[in-house]
Amino acid sequence: MTARDLDALFDPGGVAIVGASNDRSKYGNWISVQALRMKDRRPVYLVNRRGEPVLGESTYRSLAELPGPVDLVVIAVPAAGFEAAVDDALAVGARAIVGITAGFGELGEEGRIREAALAARVRDAGAALLGPNCLGVLDSTSGLYLASNPLPQGSVGLISQSGNMALELSRFLAERDLGFSRFASLGNQADLGTADLIRAFTDHPGTELIAVYCEDFGDGRAFVSAAADAVAAGKPVVLLTVGGSEASVRGAKSHTGALTSDSSVIDAACRAAGVDRVASARQMADLLSGLHRFGAAPARRVAVLADGGGHASVAADLAEAHGLGCPEFSTTLSAALRAELPPSAGVGNPVDLAGAGEQDITSFARTLDLLLADPGTDAVLVTGYFGGYGDYGPELAAAEVSTALAMGEHVRDRGKPVAVHTMCSDSAAAAELRRHGVPVFRAVEDAAQSLALLARRSVPGAAPRPLPAPAPPAADDGYWSARELIRGAGVRFPDARLAGTADGAAAAARAVGGPVVVKALGLLHKSDSGGVALGLTDERAVRAAVDDMTERLGPPGFCVEGMADLRDGVELIVGVQRDPRFGPIAMVGLGGVTTEVLRDVAFALAPLDAGQARELLSRLAAAPLLHGVRGRPPVDIDALAEAVAAITAVAAEHPEITELEINPLLATPGGCLGLDARIVLAD
């Protein structure tokens, strides 16, 4: 995909505000206030249908009256006049339109139809539409101020579907001396979507980091592609979204008409693109701050530096609770620490200065430098009273600030992540640390979490494979059709025959040979309904099973299959569900009747190749079972990966199938065998 030309949106010549107002409760007023900040940089025209002065500036009754050209038109009028205003903007040659007006797609199907037709007119005219139902746009590098509120300047590009989330993030970033290079409010994404804006931010020299708050991803595959390109270009993408709870999904549907994807699906998309997902605006600010200051430096092996045993132990526990390691120091590092610190100090991990702060405040800086210099340390978590020693007198206060300066220089020179927790976060020493870019936290759990966010950063996986051309659609969603469709892709199943009566089933059992399984057809969950009879060894047992199912269930027919040998096998579930935004999503997990109880599953964008399937299987908690445990032989991983890849390929080439599943897929040392299958067709 190529980036759309959005220069007119972010660095326009003339700008017009349609709906400019003196009413301080209206967006037309808020946007006009911000727009007038840039009138020395570019022509700014205020359009008011009554022609009355707005904010002390003369106005124009319509766009047709403007004395000069405009590249960008912001429209903040009632919904009834929005479409006409868009047509007027196109008529005067505007190449970008920002729709503040609400009352379209977020209200229902009729609004979506109107919105889509309007977006098509804009695109046909060679222009771009941001919104409608959005809060504006900002580019601090071009001096463009067309958002409802002033925002801090910096190097973060923000794409947000929520105005309040953008404002909250702006406050958190300002506290961390960060701000925005660009801001775009998504709104309903009638034309410009998340992917378009990510590409524009990737190409923007002033943007270092890309932050996204999104509820409706639109074309999810386009989002993944654009985000992966941004990450590959050295611009990390940090995502905050919803969908982890039923309540958040309800909220999203009523917020901007969003159709929220399931959280596991979004995680799979993030993993494919190398996007870092966070759970709150504060987490987003912490991760952006860490990335801004420390880049892609690893942070998994943490050294804890404290000035008291309690803080040392609590910090170490919190670090490990967040998935960080606090490894034992090498004898070389412990010896170097012992030479610097008093005998009472602890020189393991954590380091406990044990009173050295009062005796020699500079020991904080020397100890920090030793820890950062050690090749076995990725990051340092400092915790305790540093920042409060200045209360003991002016000389110690000055020495503490000087020590903070030295600590900041060590962090800069070593380039490793450091997070400082101090109970005196408003002290002069804490301010000096912040001045040198060292993150300072009031709570140790926040400091530990900030390092964990860096340590858990997403690593881009193999690029998602393109979706194949559609195959001829499946005839029906019956078990036999599902079984044969997947068997045709190369996945083995036991020998089987169809039967309609007890006599037919007995004949089928003779043809198959050995113990057999009888399955009633036409049931979605055969085992739960009592529609499966296992291990039938003679014709009498087969007839009895068929007669029983016929009486209880009245199925249209039966499938008689050979009974698989389950010894030395691992039962897995392999499924694909078609998500309305991200397309087919593959799932593997521990299978059989306990699938929904154990919930040991992993997800990825489908289709997969064998290598991607192997990686997906490795993420299961039960993955050691596949390699043999407690005397059991390992399964044929290569055959299993090929089977998973084949199953995902079938689902990907059948867009009419919304769900496809083999449960169980029996993995054995000798290969794989599908023991049950089902498909669900779209309505």
Buried (B, 14 or more C-beta within 10 A) or exposed (E): EEBBEBBBBBBBBBBBBBBBBBEEEBBBBBBBBBBBBBEEEBBBBBBBBEEEEBBEBEBBEBBEEBEEEBBBBBBBBEBEBBBEBBBBBBEBBBBBBBBBBBBBBBBEEEBBEBBEEBBEBBBEBEBBBBBBBBBBBBBBBBEBBBBBBEBBBBBBBBBBBBBEBBBBBBEBBBEBBBBBBBBBBBBBBBBBBBBBBBBBBBBBEBBBBBBBBBBBBBBBBBBBBBBBBBBEEEBBBBBBBBBBEEEBBEBBBEBBBBBBBBBBBBBBBBBBBBBBBBEEBBBBBBBBBBBBBBEEBEBBBBBBBBBBEEBBBBBBBBBEEBEBEBEEBEEEBBEBBEEBBEEEBBBBBBBBBBBBBEEBBBBBBBBBBBBBBBEBBBBBBBBBBBBBBBEEEEEBBEBBBBBBBBBBEBBEEBEBBBBBBBBBBEBBBBBBBBEBBBBBBEEBBBBBBBBBBBBBBBEBBEBBBEBEEEBEEBEEBBBBBBBBBBBEBEBBBBEBBBBEBBEBBBBBBEEBEEBBBBBBBBBEEBBEBEBBBEEBEEBEBBBBBBEBBBEEBEBEBBBBBBBBEBEBBBBBBBBBBBBEBBBBBBBBBBBBEEBEEBEBBBBBBBBBBBEBBBBBBEBBEBBEBBEBEEEBEBBBBEBBBBBBBBBBBBBBBBBBBBBBBBBBBBBBEEBBBBBBBBBBBEE
